[in-house]
């Protein structure tokens, strides 16, 4: 029924009928990219609505741009990084220009070299860098068709890159049926059906014979203006049916009806042509040489391609292209199970086992009519290769298929357990639980049972951070005790870590003290004990026998960590606990400083972006207490960039502390409210303690002591974990004394005595003397204030020292010693204002004014230009000596985008080089 001369090109022109607005939008996008801008667009709409035709139009109307493209194929979804490799191929010549960690990650992912499985976000940074380098030579337009069928690893990396494009001449256009979570929030273009007049014109242009008006109206109504349906559905109707209106098909789901029509057309082809189309559909690579080799094995000649081409179902040229993905699906689904197995078997035999072993293994798996140990073992080897490239989703798929093809129950359980572990690592937690249930049917060895328990516990902790994880971790630790004592001890330590996070929100019987009592059953440590052994023993003693008993053992862990030669991966696992639990509870600022810096550096070097937020949070507090608020702000902003890029759910602890220290009331209160709701929902009870500590700091700075006391008291309601209150108790004592809550202050003083008496560091002794001075009078109070200042002066803890001067000055003023008070208050005001603690600085200014001396409020520098948040962060890092690629790695943007921001910073600040940033950029510059 089609006009003579019906060709793919003509059909594409027809499909664009009525798409002028969409074509104009795409042409404007191409113009922007060609002029040096970056653009991202997500085109979405139902199957057959014309997304591919619009991509073709864009590719043909992008003068000055280099075009690279990839199309997802449903049957290739489990081959890790296949789509990404295809899209990146034109830019691979720039691989050696990338920073070494990114270059190595991408080489490993693409199978060009061996190495540990790279973090997918590090791969994303590498791809971003490649695209930026390629675009520097010529604007680059990347077209991604059928995004919903890309392999998962490629889809995640491309979505990551799309969110981080900045000032590169790169366009990234996705065509997909539904944006989904990965692409949510990116600029969208909804491609819907044609208007009735355009649909009528397209249908009339496609037909050579008459059509009954009722039939035309029914087709237009049922297709809802879908161009592919308008072109394809009439093929299933005879001229008599079109002219007379008899025998019109019903109206099933649109995609189903189109595919049904394709299936009828496939069924009308000669048998050998159907078999050839099946081969082409079964191998999504589009490699004609492979398909023809497989065809030769089945006795199919080249003449079999002619009917398929004449029917408009596929094109056989330098690549094998189907008319539409639904045509491919129809060619595959129309065949019998035996026919599909035959096709996959021929393709497996035609695939080079050395050049493409994983594709061969996948075809062999699809060809297997039932359990096959040889194929299952080959899939297991493919999973190992995929894992080494960072393709965890692909590894999980290979292992899952391997388990299904395994007849032996023990081997099947082992492979299902391995698949569950891979699914968990890939973030497919529900699928992991399903495979874990298969594995637990067994039979499993004791060791496998223990690892299954451990995996279930880890899944609970990852997915909820709440009440389920601690008891499951304890169960796993007990089962591992006789099998793997070292892993058992590590699991007990993980259970304690989970208990610290859960805090006050723990289920009855599964609180932190319950876990600590259970941990006394842990196997004896090796000799000499390792760092995690000392951490476990120190924490167990800390919770079971008292704060003072645990501190010496925790100090031993800190010393051992400094001399440790443990692998980097293990270091990363334990560094957070060592810093936050070991160093801070021992009041050892110097060690906390050194280990937190090590933590951040290791996480960056390894590209361990899941670990980096914890490392940056710990490090930001090292800077906060040292009074380096600008450095803390940079790390807080960097952590937000990591969270935006990775979707991690860690509470914004650094931002909370920073807002409280700065006295930014509106921002702090918004963060406190949002954090409290979020951590309560997730079962992260320690977040409540932390939010109330920030609330107390904020209000102490603002002089609202009753509110500060109420917040600190709420934090202290949960005192099973005294160590989590080391910063809150001093705030409570200060607020309670000022608010006249003597009993509360005395109770908090007793708890702080327990916390600090075991530690002889200047930090602990300085805080202890400062709080005791608040509760003392006369000479005793003055001696303690002076002792506090002496102790804290020997540290780098400028915030605590400044507050000691402030409290001493306030006490002196109340003692009517105005001259002495002025000296202390001047020092406090100068320090607090220099640090940027506006609330406390204002409190010092008011006290100084009460002594008869005036101190001006700090104002904005004359002529200071506000930078955007991103410009400020880039400027700070450049000021600190980082190169453009290093800044880009920190902020998940390309080096070209970094340079773009620096040009704007230089123009706003009136400078011409990085060396001038230190002078031009204020120490704690505000962001617009």
BELFENWO-V81010 format. One record per helix or strand. SS is the DSSP state (h for helix, s for strand). FROM is the first residue (numbers start at 1). TO is the last residue. If there is no record, write none. Layout:
BEGIN
SS | FROM | TO
SS | FROM | TO
END
This chain:
BEGIN
h | 8 | 15
h | 20 | 34
s | 39 | 44
h | 51 | 60
s | 66 | 71
h | 74 | 76
h | 82 | 97
h | 100 | 109
h | 120 | 137
s | 140 | 145
h | 147 | 149
h | 152 | 164
s | 170 | 176
s | 188 | 190
h | 196 | 206
h | 213 | 223
h | 227 | 236
h | 239 | 244
h | 254 | 267
h | 271 | 282
h | 288 | 297
h | 304 | 310
s | 314 | 316
s | 320 | 322
h | 325 | 333
h | 337 | 350
h | 357 | 367
h | 373 | 388
h | 392 | 404
h | 409 | 425
h | 429 | 441
h | 446 | 464
h | 467 | 480
h | 485 | 505
h | 512 | 519
h | 531 | 545
h | 547 | 562
h | 568 | 585
h | 589 | 606
h | 609 | 625
h | 629 | 646
h | 653 | 662
h | 665 | 682
h | 686 | 702
h | 705 | 716
h | 722 | 725
h | 728 | 739
h | 742 | 756
h | 762 | 774
h | 778 | 793
h | 798 | 814
h | 818 | 835
h | 838 | 850
s | 867 | 867
h | 869 | 879
h | 884 | 891
h | 895 | 909
h | 914 | 920
s | 927 | 927
END
